Amino acid sequence: MARPDLPSRAFEVTSHLWRKTGFAETWCDDGWMILTRGDLLLECFPHRGLDPAANWFS
């Protein structure tokens, strides 16, 4: 099963975005967040300085 690790500038904003698509936040602390929807799992790490226009994650 794929388990993408995605950068997040703000966990609260990221969680809100993914909840709109049916994901639920199942774990969150200062260094990691996990969201699930059925068998799908996303993991996010903090990257507060992320510039979406100038990075290889976009």
Order of alpha helices (4+ residues) and beta strands (2+ residues): beta-alpha-beta-beta-beta
